[in-house]
Structures are given as structure tokens and as C-alpha cells.
Amino acid sequence: MLYITGDTHGDYDRFEDKAVRRLKQGDVLVVCGDFGFVWDGGKREQKILKKLGKKKYTILFVPGSGDNYDLLREYPEETVYGAPARRIEQGVYQLLTGQFYDIDGKRLLAFGGGESMDQDIVGRELFCDQLPTKAELDVFCQQHAGEKTDLVVSYEPPYAIASFLDLEAKADSYYGLYLDTISRQIEFKQWFFGKHHVDKRVTPRYMGVFEKVVPYR
């Protein structure tokens, strides 16, 4: 089974929750951004990652604004579920933006990255590399227009969805606007996003996820 949840922010207790503990051998849990367990590379962090890697299910995540992109790039890439991903630990992988993964008979498209709502507080330089470039997004649109997928997982929602919910959407956010474009150019059944810490189905096809563990059937 494939399950979706929201930002975990480096909180190991999230993986001790009853809903997560029900996952079985061979299940897959996808975290929609702000995984948070790749931040300082310290011994405590490495110890926790090893514990996560020993779970009976596989953990996949797209990064949000609470992940260390410089550190993530140091992890090796390997093919997982038919596409490249970064192996953080055996059983813990970062999904790469714009890649399609075949999981349990379902096709998943990943879009990591997003604008931090804390930029003015902690300094913009920390977040300068957390968004895909416009050129990268242009290439994706050119190569994959009309492509089909079962679900999309992202940290940032498309601008129209965030604006509809009045969730601090920025009209000058090129990434949110690009996700709008992508949502019109590909065919998908469900889109899950994690940035805004809501467990809410916005429309039949869009759902914000946070603490709930949502099965995808």
C-alpha cells in the first residue's frame, strides 16, 4: 500500500503514531516536504536516520523549506521505483523533482522545493537553492506535456489552490504559478501538498496533508 503524509519536521514521534505503526512490510510512506531529518549531519541525526532506515516500510520524501539542500546533494543517487532518487539510508529516499516513480502499480510524480514563510526571519541566503529554476521547469513542461500520472506529491501547492484557500499564496511566486501550468499540462488523478499544515481535501483532486496518514488506493 502507498500512504501519504505531511511535513514531519525532524520529529521522530511522528513515526511512532498509531496510524504510521499500522504500516506493514513492503508499504511505502511518502512525506510531502519538510522531512527535517537531513539538516545538520550530526551524530544524533545520523542515529535517527538509521532507525528510520530499519522500519519495515519504505520512506520517501520530497524536500520542502526545512531541509538542508547542500547536505542532501552529498547523498548518492540510485534508481528506485524506476527513476533516480537520493538514498539517505536503505529504505529512506529523497524523490527528485520532475521524476516519475512506479510504486505499487501507481505512477507518482514528485515536485520538491518551495518558498519558506520564514525567509524574513532567518535570512534569505539559506533558501536560495531550494527552488527548481525556471529553465528546469520549462524543460519539464516541454518534455512531459500531455503525460499521465496517478498522483502528484509536492511541498508547494499550485498557486490557484493556495490562493483559493488564502494560504499565503504569492502572485510573484514563479514556482506556484509553474505548478499551475503543470497541473493543466499533465493528466493526474490526485495531487497532495504539505506546505500549509492542513489536513484538508480542497477539491476532489487536491488535498493538503499534515498529520494524517492518507492511503492512496
C-alpha positions as CSV (number, residue, x, y, z in Angstrom):
1,M,0.0,0.0,0.0
2,L,1.0,3.6,-0.7
3,Y,0.4,6.2,2.0
4,I,0.8,10.0,2.0
5,T,1.5,12.3,4.9
6,G,2.7,15.9,5.5
7,D,5.7,17.7,7.0
8,T,7.5,15.7,9.7
9,H,10.0,18.4,10.6
10,G,12.5,16.0,12.1
11,D,10.1,14.8,14.7
12,Y,10.7,11.1,15.2
13,D,7.5,10.8,17.3
14,R,5.5,11.2,14.1
15,F,6.8,7.7,13.1
16,E,5.6,6.3,16.5
17,D,2.0,7.5,15.8
18,K,-0.6,4.7,15.7
19,A,-1.5,5.4,12.1
20,V,2.1,5.0,11.0
21,R,2.8,2.0,13.2
22,R,0.0,0.2,11.3
23,L,2.1,0.2,8.1
24,K,3.2,-3.3,7.0
25,Q,6.2,-4.8,5.4
26,G,6.5,-3.5,1.9
27,D,4.3,-0.5,2.4
28,V,5.5,2.9,1.2
29,L,5.1,6.2,3.1
30,V,5.5,9.5,1.2
31,V,6.3,12.7,3.1
32,C,5.2,15.9,1.2
33,G,8.1,18.2,2.2
34,D,10.0,19.4,5.3
35,F,11.2,15.9,6.1
36,G,13.6,17.7,8.5
37,F,15.9,14.7,9.3
38,V,18.6,16.0,7.0
39,W,19.7,19.3,8.5
40,D,23.0,19.3,10.4
41,G,24.5,15.9,9.6
42,G,25.3,15.4,13.3
43,K,25.7,12.1,15.1
44,R,22.2,12.3,16.7
45,E,20.7,13.0,13.2
46,Q,22.6,10.0,11.7
47,K,21.4,7.8,14.5
48,I,17.7,8.7,13.9
49,L,18.1,8.2,10.1
50,K,19.4,4.7,10.8
51,K,16.4,3.9,12.9
52,L,14.1,5.2,10.2
53,G,16.0,3.0,7.7
54,K,15.2,-0.1,9.7
55,K,11.4,0.4,9.5
56,K,9.5,-2.4,7.8
57,Y,8.1,0.1,5.3
58,T,9.9,2.4,2.9
59,I,10.1,6.2,3.5
60,L,10.1,8.6,0.5
61,F,10.1,12.4,0.7
62,V,10.2,15.5,-1.4
63,P,12.1,18.3,0.3
64,G,10.5,21.5,1.5
65,S,12.0,24.6,3.1
66,G,13.0,22.8,6.3
67,D,15.7,20.6,4.7
68,N,19.4,21.2,4.0
69,Y,19.8,21.1,0.2
70,D,23.6,21.3,0.4
71,L,23.7,18.2,2.6
72,L,21.1,16.4,0.5
73,R,23.2,16.8,-2.6
74,E,26.0,14.8,-0.8
75,Y,23.9,11.7,-0.7
76,P,24.3,9.2,-3.6
77,E,21.7,8.8,-6.3
78,E,20.4,5.4,-7.3
79,T,17.4,4.1,-9.3
80,V,14.4,3.5,-7.1
81,Y,11.0,2.6,-8.4
82,G,12.2,3.1,-11.9
83,A,13.7,6.6,-11.5
84,P,16.7,8.4,-9.9
85,A,16.4,9.2,-6.2
86,R,18.9,10.1,-3.4
87,R,19.5,7.2,-0.9
88,I,19.6,8.8,2.6
89,E,19.6,5.3,4.2
90,Q,18.5,1.9,3.0
91,G,14.7,2.4,3.0
92,V,14.8,6.2,3.1
93,Y,15.0,8.1,-0.2
94,Q,14.6,11.7,-1.4
95,L,12.5,11.9,-4.6
96,L,13.8,14.2,-7.2
97,T,11.8,17.0,-8.8
98,G,10.2,16.2,-12.1
99,Q,10.7,12.4,-11.8
100,F,8.0,9.8,-12.3
101,Y,8.1,6.8,-10.0
102,D,6.2,3.5,-10.3
103,I,5.1,2.4,-6.8
104,D,2.7,-0.5,-6.1
105,G,1.2,-0.2,-9.5
106,K,0.7,3.5,-9.2
107,R,2.6,6.3,-11.1
108,L,3.8,9.1,-8.9
109,L,5.3,12.5,-10.0
110,A,7.4,14.4,-7.5
111,F,7.9,18.1,-7.1
112,G,10.1,19.2,-4.2
113,G,11.1,22.6,-3.1
114,G,9.2,25.7,-2.1
115,E,9.4,29.2,-0.7
116,S,9.9,29.4,3.1
117,M,7.5,31.5,5.1
118,D,10.4,32.2,7.5
119,Q,12.7,33.9,5.0
120,D,12.5,37.4,6.6
121,I,13.4,35.9,9.9
122,V,16.3,33.5,9.2
123,G,17.8,35.2,6.2
124,R,17.1,34.6,2.5
125,E,20.6,33.2,1.7
126,L,19.7,29.9,3.5
127,F,16.9,29.3,1.0
128,C,18.4,30.4,-2.3
129,D,18.8,26.9,-3.6
130,Q,15.5,25.3,-2.6
131,L,13.6,26.0,-5.7
132,P,13.9,24.4,-9.2
133,T,14.9,27.0,-11.8
134,K,12.6,28.4,-14.4
135,A,14.7,26.7,-17.0
136,E,14.3,23.3,-15.4
137,L,10.6,23.8,-15.2
138,D,10.4,24.9,-18.8
139,V,12.2,21.7,-19.8
140,F,9.8,19.6,-17.8
141,C,6.8,21.3,-19.4
142,Q,8.2,20.8,-22.9
143,Q,9.1,17.2,-22.4
144,H,6.0,16.0,-20.5
145,A,3.0,17.9,-21.7
146,G,0.1,15.5,-22.0
147,E,1.7,12.8,-19.9
148,K,-0.4,10.8,-17.4
149,T,0.3,10.0,-13.8
150,D,-1.8,8.7,-10.9
151,L,-0.7,11.2,-8.3
152,V,1.5,14.2,-7.8
153,V,3.2,14.9,-4.5
154,S,4.7,18.3,-3.7
155,Y,5.6,20.6,-0.8
156,E,4.2,23.7,-2.5
157,P,0.7,23.7,-3.9
158,P,-0.2,25.2,-7.3
159,Y,-0.8,28.9,-6.9
160,A,-4.5,28.7,-7.7
161,I,-5.1,26.2,-4.9
162,A,-3.2,28.2,-2.3
163,S,-4.9,31.3,-3.4
164,F,-8.3,29.7,-3.2
165,L,-7.6,28.7,0.4
166,D,-6.0,32.1,1.2
167,L,-2.8,30.2,2.3
168,E,-0.3,33.0,1.9
169,A,-0.1,32.5,-1.8
170,K,2.2,35.0,-3.6
171,A,1.4,36.2,-7.0
172,D,5.1,36.7,-7.7
173,S,5.9,33.1,-6.8
174,Y,7.1,31.6,-10.1
175,Y,7.1,28.1,-8.7
176,G,3.4,28.2,-7.6
177,L,2.5,29.6,-11.0
178,Y,4.5,27.0,-12.8
179,L,2.8,24.3,-10.8
180,D,-0.5,25.8,-12.0
181,T,0.8,25.4,-15.6
182,I,1.9,21.8,-14.9
183,S,-1.4,20.9,-13.4
184,R,-3.0,21.9,-16.7
185,Q,-0.5,20.2,-19.0
186,I,-0.4,16.7,-17.4
187,E,-3.2,14.3,-16.6
188,F,-3.4,13.3,-12.9
189,K,-6.0,11.8,-10.5
190,Q,-4.8,13.3,-7.2
191,W,-2.4,16.0,-6.0
192,F,-1.1,16.1,-2.4
193,F,0.8,19.0,-0.9
194,G,2.3,19.6,2.6
195,K,3.4,23.2,3.0
196,H,0.5,24.7,4.8
197,H,0.0,22.2,7.6
198,V,-3.6,21.4,6.8
199,D,-5.4,18.0,6.5
200,K,-8.0,19.2,4.1
201,R,-9.4,18.0,0.8
202,V,-9.7,21.2,-1.2
203,T,-11.3,19.7,-4.3
204,P,-11.8,16.1,-5.4
205,R,-8.3,16.1,-6.9
206,Y,-6.3,18.3,-4.5
207,M,-5.6,17.5,-0.8
208,G,-3.4,19.2,1.8
209,V,-1.8,16.8,4.2
210,F,-0.1,17.3,7.5
211,E,-0.6,14.8,10.4
212,K,-3.0,12.4,8.8
213,V,-1.7,9.3,7.0
214,V,-3.8,9.0,3.9
215,P,-3.9,5.7,1.9
216,Y,-3.8,6.1,-1.8
217,R,-5.9,3.4,-3.5
